Amino acid sequence: MLELGLNGHSPPVYVHVGGCWNAGKRSKGVGRGTALRSLAEGVMACPHCRPDTALGVVD
């Protein structure tokens, strides 16, 4: 899931694993490719659900 910014023009603020308890109301489901691309482009991974680990992303 991507947690979107405060308005329609703000970039996403977090990538979450689906069902994360910490995902905000502005979150929407996305595919694996979009989540990986977002992480690669610098969107932060949620520190609680660790989608980077779940997706196998290694720094």
A tleap script that builds the chain and sets N, CA, C and O, in Angstrom:
source leaprc.protein.ff14SB
mol = sequence {
  NMET LEU GLU LEU GLY LEU ASN GLY HIE SER
  PRO PRO VAL TYR VAL HIE VAL GLY GLY CYS
  TRP ASN ALA GLY LYS ARG SER LYS GLY VAL
  GLY ARG GLY THR ALA LEU ARG SER LEU ALA
  GLU GLY VAL MET ALA CYS PRO HIE CYS ARG
  PRO ASP THR ALA LEU GLY VAL VAL CASP
}
set mol.1.N position { 0.840 -1.177 0.000 }
set mol.1.CA position { 0.000 0.000 0.000 }
set mol.1.C position { 0.884 1.238 0.000 }
set mol.1.O position { 1.990 1.226 0.540 }
set mol.2.N position { 0.379 2.312 -0.616 }
set mol.2.CA position { 1.049 3.605 -0.558 }
set mol.2.C position { 0.214 4.542 0.296 }
set mol.2.O position { -0.996 4.664 0.110 }
set mol.3.N position { 0.874 5.197 1.231 }
set mol.3.CA position { 0.206 6.239 2.013 }
set mol.3.C position { 0.489 7.559 1.315 }
set mol.3.O position { 1.633 8.008 1.248 }
set mol.4.N position { -0.560 8.169 0.800 }
set mol.4.CA position { -0.416 9.384 0.016 }
set mol.4.C position { -0.201 10.599 0.903 }
set mol.4.O position { -0.510 10.577 2.095 }
set mol.5.N position { 0.336 11.669 0.302 }
set mol.5.CA position { 0.569 12.913 1.023 }
set mol.5.C position { -0.735 13.615 1.353 }
set mol.5.O position { -1.816 13.097 1.073 }
set mol.6.N position { -0.632 14.786 1.944 }
set mol.6.CA position { -1.810 15.512 2.414 }
set mol.6.C position { -2.720 16.026 1.313 }
set mol.6.O position { -3.918 16.192 1.540 }
set mol.7.N position { -2.189 16.282 0.133 }
set mol.7.CA position { -3.055 16.717 -0.963 }
set mol.7.C position { -2.730 15.912 -2.215 }
set mol.7.O position { -1.808 15.097 -2.209 }
set mol.8.N position { -3.465 16.132 -3.260 }
set mol.8.CA position { -3.288 15.361 -4.479 }
set mol.8.C position { -1.966 15.568 -5.186 }
set mol.8.O position { -1.598 14.778 -6.055 }
set mol.9.N position { -1.243 16.622 -4.827 }
set mol.9.CA position { 0.021 16.928 -5.491 }
set mol.9.C position { 1.238 16.508 -4.667 }
set mol.9.O position { 2.367 16.595 -5.150 }
set mol.10.N position { 1.026 16.062 -3.452 }
set mol.10.CA position { 2.137 15.642 -2.598 }
set mol.10.C position { 2.557 14.218 -2.951 }
set mol.10.O position { 1.714 13.386 -3.288 }
set mol.11.N position { 3.850 13.938 -2.875 }
set mol.11.CA position { 4.300 12.564 -3.142 }
set mol.11.C position { 3.882 11.635 -1.994 }
set mol.11.O position { 3.552 12.103 -0.904 }
set mol.12.N position { 3.897 10.333 -2.242 }
set mol.12.CA position { 3.592 9.385 -1.165 }
set mol.12.C position { 4.578 9.542 -0.014 }
set mol.12.O position { 5.731 9.920 -0.225 }
set mol.13.N position { 4.123 9.251 1.206 }
set mol.13.CA position { 4.997 9.405 2.368 }
set mol.13.C position { 5.514 8.071 2.902 }
set mol.13.O position { 6.595 8.027 3.488 }
set mol.14.N position { 4.769 6.988 2.713 }
set mol.14.CA position { 5.199 5.670 3.191 }
set mol.14.C position { 4.707 4.572 2.261 }
set mol.14.O position { 3.672 4.699 1.607 }
set mol.15.N position { 5.472 3.501 2.219 }
set mol.15.CA position { 5.029 2.243 1.622 }
set mol.15.C position { 4.723 1.330 2.805 }
set mol.15.O position { 5.512 1.248 3.747 }
set mol.16.N position { 3.588 0.648 2.761 }
set mol.16.CA position { 3.167 -0.266 3.821 }
set mol.16.C position { 2.888 -1.646 3.251 }
set mol.16.O position { 2.595 -1.782 2.063 }
set mol.17.N position { 2.975 -2.659 4.083 }
set mol.17.CA position { 2.476 -3.988 3.756 }
set mol.17.C position { 0.956 -3.920 3.883 }
set mol.17.O position { 0.447 -3.240 4.774 }
set mol.18.N position { 0.232 -4.603 3.024 }
set mol.18.CA position { -1.228 -4.606 3.108 }
set mol.18.C position { -1.700 -5.027 4.485 }
set mol.18.O position { -1.214 -6.016 5.032 }
set mol.19.N position { -2.630 -4.296 5.044 }
set mol.19.CA position { -3.161 -4.600 6.364 }
set mol.19.C position { -2.376 -4.018 7.524 }
set mol.19.O position { -2.677 -4.317 8.679 }
set mol.20.N position { -1.376 -3.192 7.243 }
set mol.20.CA position { -0.577 -2.588 8.315 }
set mol.20.C position { -1.474 -1.754 9.226 }
set mol.20.O position { -2.290 -0.965 8.751 }
set mol.21.N position { -1.321 -1.931 10.513 }
set mol.21.CA position { -2.125 -1.196 11.495 }
set mol.21.C position { -1.784 0.298 11.497 }
set mol.21.O position { -2.578 1.110 11.972 }
set mol.22.N position { -0.623 0.664 10.974 }
set mol.22.CA position { -0.174 2.052 11.025 }
set mol.22.C position { -0.472 2.828 9.729 }
set mol.22.O position { -0.155 4.013 9.634 }
set mol.23.N position { -1.068 2.174 8.752 }
set mol.23.CA position { -1.381 2.857 7.489 }
set mol.23.C position { -2.474 3.893 7.727 }
set mol.23.O position { -3.473 3.618 8.393 }
set mol.24.N position { -2.275 5.067 7.182 }
set mol.24.CA position { -3.246 6.141 7.370 }
set mol.24.C position { -4.460 5.988 6.473 }
set mol.24.O position { -4.526 5.087 5.637 }
set mol.25.N position { -5.410 6.877 6.658 }
set mol.25.CA position { -6.651 6.844 5.879 }
set mol.25.C position { -6.420 7.189 4.413 }
set mol.25.O position { -7.267 6.893 3.569 }
set mol.26.N position { -5.291 7.806 4.102 }
set mol.26.CA position { -4.991 8.175 2.722 }
set mol.26.C position { -4.216 7.075 1.996 }
set mol.26.O position { -3.572 7.355 0.984 }
set mol.27.N position { -4.259 5.849 2.477 }
set mol.27.CA position { -3.531 4.747 1.866 }
set mol.27.C position { -4.376 4.064 0.800 }
set mol.27.O position { -5.601 3.988 0.902 }
set mol.28.N position { -3.688 3.570 -0.227 }
set mol.28.CA position { -4.372 2.821 -1.274 }
set mol.28.C position { -3.518 1.625 -1.664 }
set mol.28.O position { -2.289 1.675 -1.602 }
set mol.29.N position { -4.174 0.570 -2.059 }
set mol.29.CA position { -3.477 -0.629 -2.480 }
set mol.29.C position { -2.783 -0.425 -3.815 }
set mol.29.O position { -3.327 0.221 -4.710 }
set mol.30.N position { -1.585 -0.974 -3.949 }
set mol.30.CA position { -0.830 -0.921 -5.203 }
set mol.30.C position { -0.200 -2.287 -5.429 }
set mol.30.O position { -0.111 -3.100 -4.509 }
set mol.31.N position { 0.226 -2.527 -6.635 }
set mol.31.CA position { 0.886 -3.779 -6.973 }
set mol.31.C position { 2.321 -3.825 -6.475 }
set mol.31.O position { 2.887 -2.814 -6.059 }
set mol.32.N position { 2.890 -5.010 -6.525 }
set mol.32.CA position { 4.263 -5.229 -6.078 }
set mol.32.C position { 5.248 -4.319 -6.831 }
set mol.32.O position { 6.137 -3.725 -6.221 }
set mol.33.N position { 5.085 -4.215 -8.150 }
set mol.33.CA position { 5.995 -3.405 -8.957 }
set mol.33.C position { 5.977 -1.938 -8.552 }
set mol.33.O position { 7.023 -1.293 -8.472 }
set mol.34.N position { 4.785 -1.419 -8.300 }
set mol.34.CA position { 4.658 -0.017 -7.877 }
set mol.34.C position { 5.290 0.192 -6.512 }
set mol.34.O position { 5.950 1.204 -6.279 }
set mol.35.N position { 5.092 -0.761 -5.609 }
set mol.35.CA position { 5.691 -0.655 -4.276 }
set mol.35.C position { 7.217 -0.685 -4.364 }
set mol.35.O position { 7.894 0.109 -3.711 }
set mol.36.N position { 7.755 -1.596 -5.168 }
set mol.36.CA position { 9.211 -1.676 -5.331 }
set mol.36.C position { 9.767 -0.398 -5.960 }
set mol.36.O position { 10.790 0.121 -5.514 }
set mol.37.N position { 9.105 0.101 -6.981 }
set mol.37.CA position { 9.537 1.328 -7.647 }
set mol.37.C position { 9.499 2.508 -6.677 }
set mol.37.O position { 10.407 3.340 -6.674 }
set mol.38.N position { 8.465 2.581 -5.864 }
set mol.38.CA position { 8.351 3.672 -4.889 }
set mol.38.C position { 9.487 3.627 -3.882 }
set mol.38.O position { 10.065 4.662 -3.551 }
set mol.39.N position { 9.812 2.436 -3.390 }
set mol.39.CA position { 10.935 2.303 -2.457 }
set mol.39.C position { 12.244 2.717 -3.126 }
set mol.39.O position { 13.070 3.395 -2.515 }
set mol.40.N position { 12.432 2.307 -4.386 }
set mol.40.CA position { 13.653 2.648 -5.121 }
set mol.40.C position { 13.753 4.151 -5.362 }
set mol.40.O position { 14.855 4.694 -5.440 }
set mol.41.N position { 12.610 4.824 -5.482 }
set mol.41.CA position { 12.594 6.265 -5.725 }
set mol.41.C position { 12.678 7.081 -4.436 }
set mol.41.O position { 12.641 8.311 -4.478 }
set mol.42.N position { 12.790 6.411 -3.302 }
set mol.42.CA position { 13.021 7.122 -2.049 }
set mol.42.C position { 11.842 7.272 -1.118 }
set mol.42.O position { 11.959 7.931 -0.084 }
set mol.43.N position { 10.684 6.670 -1.459 }
set mol.43.CA position { 9.563 6.713 -0.520 }
set mol.43.C position { 9.948 5.843 0.674 }
set mol.43.O position { 10.439 4.728 0.497 }
set mol.44.N position { 9.732 6.338 1.869 }
set mol.44.CA position { 10.149 5.618 3.068 }
set mol.44.C position { 9.307 4.363 3.300 }
set mol.44.O position { 8.103 4.350 3.042 }
set mol.45.N position { 9.957 3.317 3.786 }
set mol.45.CA position { 9.263 2.102 4.193 }
set mol.45.C position { 8.745 2.290 5.615 }
set mol.45.O position { 9.453 2.828 6.467 }
set mol.46.N position { 7.527 1.856 5.874 }
set mol.46.CA position { 6.963 1.947 7.223 }
set mol.46.C position { 7.882 1.189 8.186 }
set mol.46.O position { 8.221 0.034 7.931 }
set mol.47.N position { 8.283 1.819 9.279 }
set mol.47.CA position { 9.172 1.151 10.226 }
set mol.47.C position { 8.472 0.072 11.052 }
set mol.47.O position { 9.134 -0.697 11.749 }
set mol.48.N position { 7.149 0.007 10.982 }
set mol.48.CA position { 6.406 -0.977 11.771 }
set mol.48.C position { 6.173 -2.279 11.010 }
set mol.48.O position { 6.374 -3.362 11.558 }
set mol.49.N position { 5.746 -2.179 9.742 }
set mol.49.CA position { 5.433 -3.395 8.988 }
set mol.49.C position { 6.565 -3.829 8.059 }
set mol.49.O position { 6.531 -4.947 7.545 }
set mol.50.N position { 7.550 -2.993 7.832 }
set mol.50.CA position { 8.746 -3.279 7.060 }
set mol.50.C position { 8.477 -3.884 5.679 }
set mol.50.O position { 8.863 -5.024 5.424 }
set mol.51.N position { 7.817 -3.135 4.783 }
set mol.51.CA position { 7.546 -3.665 3.457 }
set mol.51.C position { 8.807 -3.924 2.646 }
set mol.51.O position { 8.801 -4.765 1.747 }
set mol.52.N position { 9.883 -3.215 2.951 }
set mol.52.CA position { 11.145 -3.459 2.247 }
set mol.52.C position { 11.640 -4.873 2.518 }
set mol.52.O position { 12.133 -5.542 1.610 }
set mol.53.N position { 11.514 -5.327 3.743 }
set mol.53.CA position { 11.900 -6.695 4.096 }
set mol.53.C position { 10.946 -7.706 3.473 }
set mol.53.O position { 11.378 -8.731 2.946 }
set mol.54.N position { 9.658 -7.419 3.534 }
set mol.54.CA position { 8.657 -8.325 2.966 }
set mol.54.C position { 8.824 -8.477 1.455 }
set mol.54.O position { 8.545 -9.546 0.910 }
set mol.55.N position { 9.275 -7.422 0.769 }
set mol.55.CA position { 9.461 -7.456 -0.664 }
set mol.55.C position { 10.852 -7.927 -1.075 }
set mol.55.O position { 11.128 -8.085 -2.264 }
set mol.56.N position { 11.718 -8.150 -0.107 }
set mol.56.CA position { 13.062 -8.646 -0.396 }
set mol.56.C position { 14.022 -7.577 -0.875 }
set mol.56.O position { 14.999 -7.889 -1.557 }
set mol.57.N position { 13.767 -6.322 -0.534 }
set mol.57.CA position { 14.640 -5.221 -0.918 }
set mol.57.C position { 15.814 -5.157 0.050 }
set mol.57.O position { 15.628 -5.103 1.265 }
set mol.58.N position { 17.021 -5.165 -0.500 }
set mol.58.CA position { 18.229 -5.080 0.331 }
set mol.58.C position { 18.986 -3.828 -0.084 }
set mol.58.O position { 19.223 -3.598 -1.270 }
set mol.59.N position { 19.363 -3.021 0.904 }
set mol.59.CA position { 20.124 -1.786 0.584 }
set mol.59.C position { 21.501 -2.108 0.103 }
set mol.59.O position { 22.274 -1.201 -0.208 }
savepdb mol mol.pdb
quit
